[in-house]
Amino acid sequence: MKFAENLRHLRKQNNISQNELADYLGYKSFTTIQKWEDGSATPPYKVIIKIADFFGVETEKLMHHNLLINLNTEVPVLGFVRGGQPIFAEQQYIGFEHVFGDDAKHSDCFYLEVVGDSMKDARILPNDLLYVKKQNHLNSGDIGVVLLDDSEATVKRVIYKNDLMILQPENKEYQPIILTAEEQKRRNVQIIGKVLHNKIKF
């Protein structure tokens, strides 16, 4: 929980003394605020709600997000990726999403909208937004976005076995794409990035 450091940060950012905050919340002494900020005590939830309202932040963010970093970073949505058989990688800007807390500290990230259901057992479904960190390598077992033939993008769990690169779906109705070292070279296989998480769309 990030409450203690967030409270201290918000109070100082708004130039509010511990005494002033204690008075607003109905406490007689600043020592209560002091205990909250050093993590030795935590206020009741109804007081946390009141504090969040006072500083104009959401209760969830006050308790669990790191408010010391930029909380409102815009990340582009750069087209679509097939959670199934590869399709043409549409390199087009279709909007942006806001990222918060720890996600905002990642650099070179973007979203891709999912088409298809080959990763459904990893809870990656059509219309979800994959949060992808741009990088050209993956560890075996990572879920990543892979470009084939300079034009086809797919999201799969990538497994390395000897000289094989296996693009493994998370749906038993789909077969893995197995690429030898020669095929990887011939098809100009490129790692686009690692999937950090997905934003679920209902």
KABELZI-V413897 format. One record per residue. N is the residue number from 0. RES is the residue in three letters. PHI is phi in degrees with one decimal (* if undefined). Layout:
n->{N,N}
res->{RES,RES}
phi->{PHI,PHI}
This chain:
n->{0,1,2,3,4,5,6,7,8,9,10,11,12,13,14,15,16,17,18,19,20,21,22,23,24,25,26,27,28,29,30,31,32,33,34,35,36,37,38,39,40,41,42,43,44,45,46,47,48,49,50,51,52,53,54,55,56,57,58,59,60,61,62,63,64,65,66,67,68,69,70,71,72,73,74,75,76,77,78,79,80,81,82,83,84,85,86,87,88,89,90,91,92,93,94,95,96,97,98,99,100,101,102,103,104,105,106,107,108,109,110,111,112,113,114,115,116,117,118,119,120,121,122,123,124,125,126,127,128,129,130,131,132,133,134,135,136,137,138,139,140,141,142,143,144,145,146,147,148,149,150,151,152,153,154,155,156,157,158,159,160,161,162,163,164,165,166,167,168,169,170,171,172,173,174,175,176,177,178,179,180,181,182,183,184,185,186,187,188,189,190,191,192,193,194,195,196,197,198,199,200,201}
res->{MET,LYS,PHE,ALA,GLU,ASN,LEU,ARG,HIS,LEU,ARG,LYS,GLN,ASN,ASN,ILE,SER,GLN,ASN,GLU,LEU,ALA,ASP,TYR,LEU,GLY,TYR,LYS,SER,PHE,THR,THR,ILE,GLN,LYS,TRP,GLU,ASP,GLY,SER,ALA,THR,PRO,PRO,TYR,LYS,VAL,ILE,ILE,LYS,ILE,ALA,ASP,PHE,PHE,GLY,VAL,GLU,THR,GLU,LYS,LEU,MET,HIS,HIS,ASN,LEU,LEU,ILE,ASN,LEU,ASN,THR,GLU,VAL,PRO,VAL,LEU,GLY,PHE,VAL,ARG,GLY,GLY,GLN,PRO,ILE,PHE,ALA,GLU,GLN,GLN,TYR,ILE,GLY,PHE,GLU,HIS,VAL,PHE,GLY,ASP,ASP,ALA,LYS,HIS,SER,ASP,CYS,PHE,TYR,LEU,GLU,VAL,VAL,GLY,ASP,SER,MET,LYS,ASP,ALA,ARG,ILE,LEU,PRO,ASN,ASP,LEU,LEU,TYR,VAL,LYS,LYS,GLN,ASN,HIS,LEU,ASN,SER,GLY,ASP,ILE,GLY,VAL,VAL,LEU,LEU,ASP,ASP,SER,GLU,ALA,THR,VAL,LYS,ARG,VAL,ILE,TYR,LYS,ASN,ASP,LEU,MET,ILE,LEU,GLN,PRO,GLU,ASN,LYS,GLU,TYR,GLN,PRO,ILE,ILE,LEU,THR,ALA,GLU,GLU,GLN,LYS,ARG,ARG,ASN,VAL,GLN,ILE,ILE,GLY,LYS,VAL,LEU,HIS,ASN,LYS,ILE,LYS,PHE}
phi->{*,-101.6,-57.0,-59.1,-70.6,-67.8,-61.1,-61.6,-63.0,-65.7,-63.3,-69.1,-60.9,-96.8,56.1,-108.1,-79.9,-61.7,-63.1,-64.8,-68.0,-59.8,-63.4,-61.5,-85.6,88.4,-98.0,-78.8,-132.5,-70.1,-63.8,-64.4,-63.7,-58.5,-65.7,-64.0,-74.8,-92.0,82.3,-82.7,-151.5,-133.6,-72.4,-60.9,-59.3,-64.2,-75.4,-59.5,-60.9,-65.1,-65.2,-59.7,-65.0,-61.4,-93.1,71.4,-123.2,-74.9,-57.4,-59.9,-69.1,-59.5,-85.8,-125.1,-102.1,-86.0,-81.9,-79.7,-112.9,-58.2,-96.5,-138.1,-84.3,-89.2,-119.9,-71.7,-100.1,-108.6,93.8,-125.0,-136.7,-84.4,-91.5,178.3,-71.2,-59.4,-128.0,-59.3,-80.2,-83.4,-86.4,-130.9,-83.0,-120.5,143.0,-147.2,-129.3,-90.7,-119.2,-131.1,56.8,-62.1,-63.7,-70.3,-85.5,-76.9,-104.0,56.0,-114.7,-154.9,-106.2,-129.3,-86.1,-87.4,-121.3,98.4,-127.8,-70.1,-112.8,-63.5,-76.6,-99.5,58.4,-119.1,-119.7,-52.6,80.6,-64.9,-109.1,-83.0,-94.0,-114.4,-93.3,-67.9,-160.8,-105.9,-146.9,-138.6,-83.5,-58.1,102.0,-70.8,-92.6,-143.4,-105.2,-121.9,-103.0,-117.9,56.5,64.3,-147.3,-114.6,-113.3,-144.7,-109.0,-150.7,-80.7,-98.4,-123.5,-104.6,-141.5,56.5,-98.5,-92.8,-114.7,-109.1,-96.2,-96.4,-74.9,-114.2,-162.0,-64.9,-81.1,-113.0,-95.9,-68.8,-98.1,-107.7,-120.0,-74.2,-59.2,-65.6,-68.0,-59.6,-71.6,-63.4,-92.3,50.4,-68.6,-131.6,-82.0,-86.6,176.6,-102.1,-78.0,-86.7,-169.4,-128.1,-94.0,-75.0,-114.1,-98.7}
